[in-house]
Amino acid sequence: GTCACANCTNHGVLKYARRTMCTRYKCQKAATAERVARLADGGGDDAVVPTYSFEIKEVIGMRFADPERLVGKKRRNELAAAETSLCYLTRGKFGEDQNDDGFIDTRWVELEELYVTTAASRT
């Protein structure tokens, strides 16, 4: 099963943030800030570091909601605006930051992350 994200309460969580944050861009940023603070205080680094999209090779698909979260009535009825999130299935280069050579992967990425990280990689 999945747990609620500590930052947005909307999505399943991943191991990189001690199973407390989801894959959404704003939540990955919060997880990174938490990790930096923990390391600054002398804490251990037992978390996998979040990675972001820095180069898009191709867009394979698009969705407005995470189907794993749509159960019962949510599958049959119109979704509230807060339950929708425009995401693209992208194949591209992902890394910790612009200084990371990164790796090629295919994953669902929110539109907000595509705007922020691909724009940042051009500067």
Backbone as CSV, one residue per row, in Angstrom:
resi,resn,N_x,N_y,N_z,CA_x,CA_y,CA_z,C_x,C_y,C_z
1,GLY,0.813,-1.188,0.000,0.000,0.000,0.000,0.853,1.246,0.000
2,THR,0.216,2.366,-0.243,0.935,3.633,-0.244,0.456,4.488,0.917
3,CYS,1.313,5.354,1.350,0.991,6.279,2.437,0.825,7.671,1.852
4,ALA,0.297,8.563,2.644,0.120,9.938,2.192,1.438,10.698,2.310
5,CYS,1.668,11.567,1.368,2.853,12.410,1.359,2.766,13.426,2.494
6,ALA,3.863,13.637,3.193,3.897,14.593,4.307,3.784,16.038,3.821
7,ASN,4.090,16.273,2.559,4.077,17.631,2.035,2.744,17.998,1.381
8,CYS,2.137,17.074,0.623,0.912,17.423,-0.104,-0.260,16.476,0.172
9,THR,-0.027,15.378,0.819,-1.012,14.341,1.177,-1.703,13.713,-0.026
10,ASN,-1.179,13.893,-1.233,-1.887,13.416,-2.419,-1.398,12.107,-3.020
11,HIS,-0.127,11.793,-2.943,0.412,10.696,-3.730,1.112,9.663,-2.869
12,GLY,1.374,8.517,-3.457,2.177,7.498,-2.791,3.588,8.005,-2.572
13,VAL,4.244,7.500,-1.579,5.569,7.989,-1.209,6.663,7.085,-1.753
14,LEU,7.870,7.614,-1.816,9.033,6.885,-2.291,10.095,6.794,-1.210
15,LYS,11.031,5.875,-1.407,12.050,5.636,-0.390,13.059,6.776,-0.224
16,TYR,13.244,7.652,-1.238,14.293,8.653,-1.144,14.073,9.658,-0.030
17,ALA,12.881,9.779,0.462,12.610,10.748,1.525,12.118,10.022,2.769
18,ARG,12.772,8.912,3.059,12.391,8.103,4.228,10.908,7.737,4.182
19,ARG,10.424,7.507,2.994,9.024,7.133,2.739,8.034,8.149,3.313
20,THR,8.387,9.437,3.170,7.507,10.493,3.659,7.041,11.451,2.570
21,MET,7.708,11.472,1.422,7.369,12.425,0.363,7.093,11.684,-0.942
22,CYS,6.277,12.307,-1.791,5.920,11.696,-3.073,6.822,12.218,-4.189
23,THR,6.466,11.877,-5.426,7.286,12.227,-6.582,7.011,13.608,-7.148
24,ARG,6.024,14.328,-6.645,5.714,15.655,-7.172,6.913,16.582,-6.996
25,TYR,7.092,17.479,-7.951,8.257,18.363,-7.944,8.389,19.146,-6.639
26,LYS,7.293,19.769,-6.184,7.377,20.574,-4.957,7.720,19.691,-3.749
27,CYS,7.294,18.450,-3.769,7.593,17.547,-2.658,9.039,17.064,-2.725
28,GLN,9.563,16.854,-3.934,10.973,16.499,-4.080,11.855,17.643,-3.583
29,LYS,11.453,18.881,-3.892,12.212,20.037,-3.411,12.198,20.085,-1.885
30,ALA,11.049,19.804,-1.272,10.951,19.787,0.189,11.805,18.658,0.770
31,ALA,11.816,17.504,0.113,12.630,16.377,0.571,14.112,16.722,0.489
32,THR,14.508,17.423,-0.569,15.907,17.834,-0.721,16.290,18.805,0.387
33,ALA,15.413,19.765,0.690,15.687,20.722,1.765,15.806,20.018,3.113
34,GLU,14.939,19.031,3.345,15.014,18.249,4.585,16.334,17.512,4.693
35,ARG,16.763,16.916,3.590,18.024,16.165,3.561,19.215,17.093,3.822
36,VAL,19.224,18.254,3.182,20.304,19.223,3.374,20.367,19.654,4.840
37,ALA,19.207,19.927,5.438,19.162,20.329,6.849,19.664,19.204,7.754
38,ARG,19.268,17.974,7.445,19.698,16.830,8.251,21.217,16.650,8.170
39,LEU,21.778,16.809,6.970,23.229,16.674,6.800,23.968,17.818,7.493
40,ALA,23.406,19.031,7.447,24.023,20.190,8.099,24.072,20.017,9.614
41,ASP,23.086,19.306,10.155,23.048,19.048,11.600,23.852,17.818,11.988
42,GLY,24.587,17.249,11.031,25.408,16.078,11.331,24.654,14.770,11.247
43,GLY,23.432,14.803,10.739,22.642,13.580,10.597,23.164,12.713,9.479
44,GLY,22.752,11.459,9.487,23.178,10.513,8.468,22.427,10.715,7.167
45,ASP,22.996,10.197,6.103,22.374,10.299,4.793,21.930,8.915,4.348
46,ASP,20.800,8.463,4.872,20.294,7.143,4.526,19.233,7.196,3.444
47,ALA,19.021,8.359,2.877,17.973,8.508,1.866,18.580,8.556,0.476
48,VAL,17.874,8.004,-0.486,18.259,8.141,-1.875,17.922,9.573,-2.285
49,VAL,18.824,10.213,-3.009,18.654,11.620,-3.370,17.615,11.757,-4.489
50,PRO,16.691,12.712,-4.370,15.711,12.932,-5.436,16.391,13.344,-6.740
51,THR,15.810,12.942,-7.853,16.331,13.338,-9.159,15.244,14.058,-9.932
52,TYR,15.678,14.956,-10.812,14.766,15.804,-11.568,15.042,15.667,-13.060
53,SER,14.068,16.024,-13.861,14.200,15.998,-15.312,14.987,17.226,-15.770
54,PHE,16.060,17.004,-16.540,16.850,18.122,-17.044,16.902,18.183,-18.564
55,GLU,16.524,17.092,-19.214,16.513,17.086,-20.672,15.422,16.117,-21.127
56,ILE,14.572,16.570,-22.017,13.491,15.731,-22.518,13.890,15.180,-23.881
57,LYS,13.888,13.862,-24.003,14.167,13.216,-25.290,12.870,13.060,-26.078
58,GLU,11.799,12.609,-25.397,10.510,12.464,-26.050,9.392,12.421,-25.020
59,VAL,8.207,12.818,-25.454,7.009,12.721,-24.633,6.195,11.559,-25.186
60,ILE,5.887,10.602,-24.320,5.237,9.373,-24.750,3.737,9.395,-24.456
61,GLY,3.337,10.070,-23.392,1.931,10.085,-23.022,1.606,11.254,-22.123
62,MET,0.321,11.341,-21.763,-0.150,12.439,-20.909,-1.306,11.924,-20.058
63,ARG,-1.447,12.471,-18.853,-2.589,12.124,-18.003,-2.927,13.301,-17.097
64,PHE,-4.168,13.310,-16.625,-4.638,14.369,-15.742,-4.766,13.908,-14.297
65,ALA,-4.641,12.601,-14.059,-4.764,12.077,-12.699,-3.987,10.766,-12.602
66,ASP,-3.558,10.441,-11.406,-2.856,9.185,-11.149,-3.895,8.080,-11.027
67,PRO,-3.936,7.133,-11.957,-4.968,6.098,-11.917,-4.922,5.230,-10.660
68,GLU,-3.763,5.105,-10.034,-3.656,4.325,-8.802,-4.452,4.943,-7.658
69,ARG,-4.706,6.232,-7.742,-5.441,6.924,-6.685,-6.939,6.983,-6.959
70,LEU,-7.326,6.568,-8.141,-8.738,6.638,-8.519,-9.430,5.315,-8.196
71,VAL,-10.109,5.287,-7.083,-10.833,4.087,-6.671,-12.304,4.441,-6.462
72,GLY,-13.164,3.449,-6.614,-14.580,3.646,-6.338,-15.190,4.784,-7.123
73,LYS,-15.827,5.692,-6.404,-16.537,6.817,-7.018,-15.620,7.724,-7.833
74,LYS,-14.362,7.841,-7.429,-13.447,8.726,-8.152,-13.236,8.246,-9.592
75,ARG,-13.334,6.954,-9.827,-13.211,6.430,-11.196,-14.439,6.770,-12.038
76,ARG,-15.585,6.915,-11.400,-16.840,7.105,-12.125,-17.293,8.553,-12.208
77,ASN,-16.826,9.392,-11.314,-17.311,10.776,-11.239,-16.228,11.765,-11.644
78,GLU,-16.670,12.985,-11.897,-15.735,14.051,-12.249,-14.822,14.354,-11.068
79,LEU,-13.555,14.566,-11.353,-12.581,14.861,-10.297,-12.591,16.335,-9.940
80,ALA,-12.346,16.618,-8.669,-12.187,18.005,-8.230,-10.853,18.521,-8.763
81,ALA,-10.745,19.820,-8.940,-9.515,20.417,-9.464,-8.301,20.037,-8.627
82,ALA,-8.457,19.936,-7.317,-7.339,19.599,-6.429,-6.863,18.164,-6.640
83,GLU,-7.686,17.326,-7.263,-7.312,15.929,-7.486,-6.678,15.691,-8.854
84,THR,-6.586,16.728,-9.648,-5.991,16.585,-10.974,-4.578,17.154,-10.978
85,SER,-3.762,16.577,-11.828,-2.387,17.031,-11.967,-1.924,16.650,-13.371
86,LEU,-1.645,17.644,-14.203,-1.215,17.384,-15.565,0.201,16.812,-15.551
87,CYS,0.335,15.584,-16.029,1.632,14.903,-16.048,1.905,14.364,-17.446
88,TYR,3.182,14.289,-17.782,3.605,13.743,-19.064,4.543,12.572,-18.816
89,LEU,4.331,11.505,-19.580,5.244,10.375,-19.535,6.401,10.742,-20.443
90,THR,7.536,11.030,-19.850,8.684,11.526,-20.613,9.852,10.560,-20.541
91,ARG,10.572,10.512,-21.627,11.858,9.819,-21.655,12.876,10.926,-21.755
92,GLY,13.803,10.931,-20.815,14.772,12.010,-20.809,15.894,11.765,-19.832
93,LYS,16.655,12.816,-19.610,17.798,12.739,-18.697,17.373,13.256,-17.332
94,PHE,17.655,12.476,-16.305,17.319,12.814,-14.934,18.597,12.835,-14.109
95,GLY,18.678,13.779,-13.181,19.837,13.874,-12.304,19.510,14.678,-11.066
96,GLU,20.480,14.752,-10.143,20.285,15.501,-8.903,20.203,16.993,-9.170
97,ASP,21.048,17.496,-10.073,21.070,18.918,-10.430,21.785,19.059,-11.775
98,GLN,21.983,20.288,-12.228,22.601,20.520,-13.527,24.041,20.032,-13.604
99,ASN,24.706,19.855,-12.471,26.105,19.406,-12.447,26.230,17.886,-12.443
100,ASP,25.108,17.183,-12.486,25.080,15.731,-12.495,24.928,15.275,-13.947
101,ASP,25.803,14.368,-14.418,25.675,13.847,-15.780,24.361,13.113,-15.970
102,GLY,23.794,12.604,-14.879,22.471,12.014,-14.903,22.384,10.676,-15.600
103,PHE,21.153,10.272,-15.880,20.858,8.984,-16.488,19.573,9.106,-17.289
104,ILE,19.417,8.245,-18.268,18.214,8.226,-19.097,17.173,7.358,-18.395
105,ASP,15.936,7.863,-18.318,14.860,7.130,-17.672,13.541,7.542,-18.323
106,THR,12.507,6.763,-18.091,11.150,7.089,-18.513,10.290,7.143,-17.275
107,ARG,9.618,8.284,-17.046,8.777,8.428,-15.859,7.741,9.515,-16.060
108,TRP,6.710,9.460,-15.205,5.688,10.502,-15.209,6.253,11.740,-14.534
109,VAL,6.131,12.883,-15.193,6.658,14.140,-14.674,5.555,15.193,-14.751
110,GLU,5.357,15.912,-13.645,4.356,16.989,-13.637,4.813,18.152,-14.504
111,LEU,3.847,18.830,-15.093,4.137,19.975,-15.951,4.982,21.017,-15.216
112,GLU,4.668,21.276,-13.948,5.419,22.254,-13.146,6.908,21.907,-13.123
113,GLU,7.238,20.638,-12.948,8.650,20.226,-12.908,9.306,20.445,-14.260
114,LEU,8.600,20.160,-15.340,9.175,20.358,-16.673,9.515,21.818,-16.912
115,TYR,8.624,22.727,-16.505,8.897,24.158,-16.660,10.131,24.583,-15.872
116,VAL,10.180,24.198,-14.611,11.238,24.670,-13.718,12.588,24.064,-14.053
117,THR,12.661,22.749,-14.169,13.972,22.111,-14.320,14.551,22.230,-15.719
118,THR,13.714,22.171,-16.748,14.279,22.324,-18.092,14.682,23.768,-18.343
119,ALA,13.965,24.729,-17.767,14.365,26.144,-17.888,15.666,26.383,-17.139
120,ALA,15.826,25.768,-15.965,17.042,25.937,-15.169,18.240,25.326,-15.868
121,SER,18.034,24.255,-16.624,19.169,23.605,-17.298,19.669,24.436,-18.457
122,ARG,18.893,25.410,-18.920,19.313,26.258,-20.041,20.105,27.468,-19.575
123,THR,20.114,27.741,-18.276,20.816,28.949,-17.800,22.256,28.659,-17.503
